[in-house]
Amino acid sequence: MRGRLHLVFAIVFLFSASLFAQTETTTGSIGGFVTDNSGGALPGVTVTARNANTGMTRMSVTELDGKYQLPLLSPGTYTVTAELAGLGNAQRDKATVLLGTATKVDLVLRPQVAETITVTAESPVVDVTETASSEAVTQNEISNLPILGRDFKDLVLLTPGVSTAFGGRVSLVGARGTAVDYNIDGANANSDFFAEERGGTAAPYVFSQAAIREFRVIRNTYSAEYSRGGGGTMNAITKSGTNDLQGELFYYHRDEEWADERDVANIDEFFSPRNADQYGFAVGGPIMRDKL
């Protein structure tokens, strides 16, 4: 009996730990206030967020001040609905959740029975609840920008305060390249020996840009869960399937004759222009619609 209790406690602890880690590094959230047409707070309103791509739903009930919070949401596009008997419902379409970002969605219920109010939401430009200096690189940039080597981390140079350090490492706001902390899907991706991303730029350790959904570059004033990196954090998540079968087939070619001519007499042959061919495919889809 005691052994069974220990097993149960261990499972509960591991499950709780995984949820805690997920809230910090691999998801986003939606929150806001629900009011009536006079601006008064509405407690007891049921608020539901549904992921437009996977069908996943999460529900909450507003507090006395009309506030609600929907944490642990996978990045994506959501439809947010507020409903209260006698007041109908209000709906917000295309609410975008980004990695590590709180998306604010305020809803207004008007005293007319069975009326639906639909508003189209825009992606949040600035998360006013977050103190960290950070920048998101989304699926749009990752999918459409060709990268030699297809290493998504090269796209970090698109964000402010970032430069290339010695050995091809990334430097955030002037810090040493070895001081950057790397996370993939909430797990540590650092090399214990070289103090850089695991594997460096070696091909077997590089996550292809086809596998990455989005990542966030956190430069400074980050919260406690990102405190392992003295020079900032690169936090990435990989793709997950949706209700639709989706994929890509890619082929990139670089010809050495397209590169600028330069004197390579004093440069190692490894760094001279050369032909490069990169090709492959990626595919994802549902195993069970709206569930897996």
Residue pairs with C-beta under 8 A, 6 or more apart in sequence:
19 72
21 186
22 72
22 186
23 71
23 72
24 186
24 223
24 225
25 100
25 183
25 186
25 225
25 226
25 235
26 74
26 99
26 185
26 186
26 237
27 71
27 72
27 73
27 74
27 75
27 97
27 99
28 73
28 74
28 75
28 97
28 98
28 99
28 100
28 101
28 102
28 103
29 69
29 70
29 71
29 72
29 73
29 97
29 101
29 102
29 103
30 49
30 69
30 70
30 73
30 78
30 80
30 95
30 97
30 102
30 103
30 104
30 105
31 67
31 68
31 69
31 70
31 102
31 103
31 104
31 105
32 67
32 68
32 104
32 105
32 106
32 107
33 41
33 62
33 65
33 66
33 67
33 68
33 106
33 107
34 41
34 42
34 45
34 47
34 62
34 66
34 68
34 82
34 90
34 106
34 107
34 108
34 109
35 41
35 42
35 66
35 106
35 107
35 108
35 109
36 42
36 87
36 108
36 109
36 110
36 111
37 108
37 109
37 110
37 111
40 66
41 62
41 64
41 65
41 66
41 67
42 62
42 66
42 84
42 87
42 109
43 62
43 63
43 64
43 65
43 66
44 61
44 62
44 84
45 61
45 62
45 66
45 68
45 82
45 83
45 84
45 109
46 59
46 60
46 61
46 82
46 83
46 84
47 59
47 60
47 61
47 62
47 68
47 70
47 80
47 81
47 82
47 107
48 57
48 58
48 59
48 60
48 80
48 81
48 83
49 57
49 58
49 59
49 70
49 73
49 78
49 79
49 80
49 81
49 95
50 56
50 57
50 78
50 79
50 81
51 57
51 73
51 74
51 76
51 77
51 78
52 76
52 77
52 78
52 79
52 94
53 76
53 77
53 242
53 243
53 244
54 74
54 76
54 240
54 241
54 242
54 243
54 290
55 243
55 289
55 290
55 291
56 74
56 290
58 70
58 72
58 73
59 70
60 68
60 69
60 70
61 68
62 68
62 82
70 80
73 97
74 97
74 240
75 97
75 98
75 99
75 213
75 214
75 237
76 96
76 97
77 94
77 95
77 96
77 97
78 95
78 96
78 97
79 91
79 92
79 93
79 94
79 95
80 91
80 92
80 95
80 105
80 107
80 121
81 89
81 90
81 91
81 92
82 89
82 90
82 91
82 107
82 109
83 89
84 109
86 111
86 113
87 109
87 110
87 111
87 112
87 113
88 109
88 110
88 112
88 113
88 114
88 115
88 116
88 117
89 109
89 115
89 116
89 117
90 107
90 108
90 109
90 110
90 116
90 117
90 118
90 119
91 116
91 117
91 118
91 119
92 105
92 107
92 118
92 119
92 120
92 121
93 118
93 119
93 120
93 121
94 120
94 121
94 122
95 103
95 105
95 121
96 103
96 121
96 122
96 123
96 124
97 103
98 123
98 124
98 136
98 138
98 214
98 216
99 136
99 213
99 214
99 215
99 216
99 235
99 237
100 130
100 134
100 136
100 216
100 218
100 235
101 124
101 127
101 130
101 136
101 216
102 127
102 129
102 130
103 124
103 127
104 124
104 128
104 129
105 121
108 117
109 117
110 117
131 221
131 223
132 218
132 219
132 220
132 221
132 222
132 223
132 226
133 161
133 218
133 219
133 220
133 221
134 216
134 217
134 218
134 219
134 222
135 159
135 160
135 216
135 217
135 219
136 214
136 215
136 216
136 217
137 152
137 155
137 156
137 158
137 159
137 214
137 215
137 216
137 217
138 214
139 213
139 214
141 155
141 158
142 152
142 155
142 209
142 212
142 213
142 214
143 209
143 248
145 155
146 252
147 154
147 155
147 209
148 154
148 254
148 276
148 278
149 201
149 203
149 206
149 278
150 206
150 208
150 209
150 210
150 252
150 278
151 201
151 206
151 207
151 208
151 209
152 207
152 208
152 209
152 212
152 215
152 236
153 170
153 197
153 234
155 209
156 162
156 170
156 215
156 217
156 234
157 163
157 164
157 170
159 217
160 219
161 172
161 173
161 219
162 170
162 171
162 172
162 173
162 217
162 219
163 170
163 171
163 174
164 170
164 171
165 171
165 176
165 177
166 177
167 177
167 196
167 200
168 200
168 201
169 177
169 178
169 180
169 196
170 177
170 180
170 234
171 177
171 180
171 231
172 179
172 180
172 217
172 219
172 220
172 231
172 232
173 219
173 220
173 231
173 232
175 230
175 231
175 232
176 231
177 196
177 231
178 194
178 195
178 196
178 231
179 195
179 229
179 230
179 231
179 232
180 196
180 197
180 229
180 231
180 232
180 233
180 234
181 188
181 190
181 226
181 228
181 229
181 231
181 232
181 233
181 234
182 188
182 189
182 190
182 196
182 197
182 198
182 233
182 234
182 236
183 189
183 233
183 234
183 235
183 236
184 207
184 236
184 237
184 238
185 236
185 237
185 238
186 237
188 228
189 197
189 198
190 196
190 197
190 198
190 228
191 197
191 198
191 199
191 200
194 200
197 205
197 234
198 205
199 205
199 206
207 236
207 238
208 280
208 282
210 239
210 248
210 250
210 280
210 281
210 282
211 238
211 239
211 282
212 236
212 237
212 238
212 239
213 237
213 238
213 239
213 240
214 236
214 237
215 234
215 235
215 236
215 237
216 234
216 235
216 236
217 232
217 233
217 234
218 226
218 232
218 233
218 234
218 235
219 232
220 232
222 232
222 233
226 233
226 235
239 282
239 284
240 284
241 284
241 285
241 286
241 287
242 284
242 285
242 286
243 286
243 289
243 290
244 285
244 286
245 283
245 284
245 285
245 286
246 283
246 284
246 285
247 281
247 282
247 283
247 284
248 281
248 282
248 283
249 280
249 281
250 278
250 279
250 280
250 281
251 277
251 278
251 279
252 276
252 277
252 278
252 279
253 275
253 276
253 277
253 278
254 275
254 276
254 277
255 275
256 273
256 274
256 275
259 273
264 271
264 272
286 292
